[in-house]
Amino acid sequence: MTTNNNPIKYVLVTGGSKGIGKAICTRLAREDCHILTCSRHSEDLQVLKEELSEYSGQILTYQVDLSEKKQVKKFAGEVSKVWDQIDILVNNTGTFQPGSILDEAEGRLEHMMDTNLYSAYHLTRALMPLIRKGNKPHIFNMCSVASQIAYPNGGSYSISKFALLGFSKVLREELKNQGVRVTAILPGATWSDSWKGADLPKDRLMEAQDIAHLVWSAYELSATADVEEITVRPQLGDL
Ligand SMILES: NC(=O)c1ccc[n+]([C@@H]2O[C@H](COP(=O)([O-])OP(=O)(O)OC[C@H]3O[C@@H](n4cnc5c(N)ncnc54)[C@H](OP(=O)(O)O)[C@@H]3O)[C@@H](O)[C@H]2O)c1
């Protein structure tokens, strides 16, 4: 590992092949960080790898379904084989399916919790030894404005995002005295694959790069400052 004043950062972003995760990988690759990411589809990961190949850091990608605990643990094991520290972990993977609690399909809550909460819970626990060895280690959890307010058609997605914010708050308390910063990011509507085909003016939603910029800005603060929560909405408000 580099030992100068500005060592290269080791950054793991889950779900980095699209949308907000991809914007974060790109932003941090531009800062010459090493990037490790994962998703379920290897073709998208290959595209990402090619797009980021102009930057100086490593770009490592893994095909993993983080909704399955076994795969999460195996993935953490693979990460430990290639890196012995993580400076920034972004628990970004998530999936959104609209619906209402009373009408949505059986199993929807389980699927949302597996993908949006348990993925972050199991991965963070498994990677903690590497995070503890990081330089100014920082964990980001990609929550949502749906972590704070219920809204029509939020259904089980909203429940899982409330839970992820709870996870983030508890982790913050537990790591306060251990030199590990924890930030919950709560974005409103942001252009990404989840909004593909939406017939809305471009300026009605935020750009994924805006969220990536917030991640880097929060990380850049001194180690004595922890941005606990960032809520960010489109200028025109929620949809
Ligand atoms: N966009 C918004 O308006 C918005 C607002 C608030 C919060 N968020 C949150 O921000 C995060 C990113 O959202 P996004 O809109 O950028 O989504 P997106 O464009 O759909 O990208 C999601 C990423 O996660 C990966 N992924 C999904 N399920 C996975 C699984 N089971 N295992 C591994 N990887 C998986 C996807 O790749 P594969 O499909 O190939 O697996 C992709 O790389 C999510 O947690 C979302 O809830 C988004």
The ligand as an SDF file (V2000), in Angstrom:
LIG
                    3D

 48 52  0  0  0  0  0  0  0  0999 V2000
  -32.6970    6.3040   -9.2520 N   0  0  0  0  0  0  0  0  0  0  0  0
  -33.4430    6.7900   -8.2820 C   0  0  0  0  0  0  0  0  0  0  0  0
  -34.3790    7.5860   -8.5140 O   0  0  0  0  0  0  0  0  0  0  0  0
  -33.1400    6.4290   -6.8460 C   0  0  0  0  0  0  0  0  0  0  0  0
  -33.7010    7.2270   -5.8240 C   0  0  0  0  0  0  0  0  0  0  0  0
  -33.4280    6.8890   -4.5100 C   0  0  0  0  0  0  0  0  0  0  0  0
  -32.6050    5.8210   -4.1960 C   0  0  0  0  0  0  0  0  0  0  0  0
  -32.0790    5.0760   -5.2060 N   0  0  0  0  0  0  0  0  0  0  0  0
  -31.2350    3.9410   -4.8270 C   0  0  0  0  0  0  0  0  0  0  0  0
  -29.9750    4.0710   -5.4550 O   0  0  0  0  0  0  0  0  0  0  0  0
  -29.4300    2.7770   -5.7150 C   0  0  0  0  0  0  0  0  0  0  0  0
  -29.0610    2.6770   -7.1970 C   0  0  0  0  0  0  0  0  0  0  0  0
  -30.2530    2.8630   -7.9470 O   0  0  0  0  0  0  0  0  0  0  0  0
  -30.2620    3.1170   -9.5200 P   0  0  0  0  0  0  0  0  0  0  0  0
  -31.5000    3.8940   -9.7840 O   0  0  0  0  0  0  0  0  0  0  0  0
  -28.9450    3.6170   -9.9680 O   0  0  0  0  0  0  0  0  0  0  0  0
  -30.5280    1.6290  -10.0230 O   0  0  0  0  0  0  0  0  0  0  0  0
  -30.1460    0.8950  -11.3980 P   0  0  0  0  0  0  0  0  0  0  0  0
  -29.8390    1.8630  -12.4730 O   0  0  0  0  0  0  0  0  0  0  0  0
  -31.2270   -0.0970  -11.5980 O   0  0  0  0  0  0  0  0  0  0  0  0
  -28.7820    0.1340  -11.0070 O   0  0  0  0  0  0  0  0  0  0  0  0
  -28.7850   -0.8240   -9.9850 C   0  0  0  0  0  0  0  0  0  0  0  0
  -27.4300   -1.4910   -9.9420 C   0  0  0  0  0  0  0  0  0  0  0  0
  -27.4750   -2.5440   -8.9660 O   0  0  0  0  0  0  0  0  0  0  0  0
  -27.2160   -3.8030   -9.6190 C   0  0  0  0  0  0  0  0  0  0  0  0
  -28.0240   -4.8250   -8.9720 N   0  0  0  0  0  0  0  0  0  0  0  0
  -29.3770   -4.8850   -8.8670 C   0  0  0  0  0  0  0  0  0  0  0  0
  -29.7480   -5.9930   -8.2170 N   0  0  0  0  0  0  0  0  0  0  0  0
  -28.5990   -6.6570   -7.8900 C   0  0  0  0  0  0  0  0  0  0  0  0
  -28.3270   -7.8600   -7.2180 C   0  0  0  0  0  0  0  0  0  0  0  0
  -29.3050   -8.6490   -6.7550 N   0  0  0  0  0  0  0  0  0  0  0  0
  -27.0500   -8.2310   -7.0510 N   0  0  0  0  0  0  0  0  0  0  0  0
  -26.0300   -7.4720   -7.5370 C   0  0  0  0  0  0  0  0  0  0  0  0
  -26.2340   -6.3120   -8.1700 N   0  0  0  0  0  0  0  0  0  0  0  0
  -27.5060   -5.9070   -8.3580 C   0  0  0  0  0  0  0  0  0  0  0  0
  -27.6060   -3.5610  -11.0790 C   0  0  0  0  0  0  0  0  0  0  0  0
  -26.9720   -4.4600  -11.9960 O   0  0  0  0  0  0  0  0  0  0  0  0
  -27.6960   -5.8310  -12.4540 P   0  0  0  0  0  0  0  0  0  0  0  0
  -29.1150   -5.5010  -12.7650 O   0  0  0  0  0  0  0  0  0  0  0  0
  -26.9030   -6.2930  -13.6370 O   0  0  0  0  0  0  0  0  0  0  0  0
  -27.5430   -6.7650  -11.3060 O   0  0  0  0  0  0  0  0  0  0  0  0
  -27.0580   -2.1500  -11.2610 C   0  0  0  0  0  0  0  0  0  0  0  0
  -25.6660   -2.1600  -11.4180 O   0  0  0  0  0  0  0  0  0  0  0  0
  -30.5020    1.7730   -5.2960 C   0  0  0  0  0  0  0  0  0  0  0  0
  -30.2380    1.3050   -3.9920 O   0  0  0  0  0  0  0  0  0  0  0  0
  -31.7710    2.6070   -5.3120 C   0  0  0  0  0  0  0  0  0  0  0  0
  -32.7690    2.1010   -4.4610 O   0  0  0  0  0  0  0  0  0  0  0  0
  -32.3290    5.3520   -6.5310 C   0  0  0  0  0  0  0  0  0  0  0  0
  1  2  1  0
  2  3  2  0
  2  4  1  0
  4  5  1  0
  4 48  2  0
  5  6  2  0
  6  7  1  0
  7  8  2  0
  8  9  1  0
  8 48  1  0
  9 10  1  0
  9 46  1  0
 10 11  1  0
 11 12  1  0
 11 44  1  0
 12 13  1  0
 13 14  1  0
 14 15  2  0
 14 16  1  0
 14 17  1  0
 17 18  1  0
 18 19  2  0
 18 20  1  0
 18 21  1  0
 21 22  1  0
 22 23  1  0
 23 24  1  0
 23 42  1  0
 24 25  1  0
 25 26  1  0
 25 36  1  0
 26 27  1  0
 26 35  1  0
 27 28  2  0
 28 29  1  0
 29 30  1  0
 29 35  2  0
 30 31  1  0
 30 32  2  0
 32 33  1  0
 33 34  2  0
 34 35  1  0
 36 37  1  0
 36 42  1  0
 37 38  1  0
 38 39  2  0
 38 40  1  0
 38 41  1  0
 42 43  1  0
 44 45  1  0
 44 46  1  0
 46 47  1  0
M  CHG  2   8   1  16  -1
M  END
$$$$
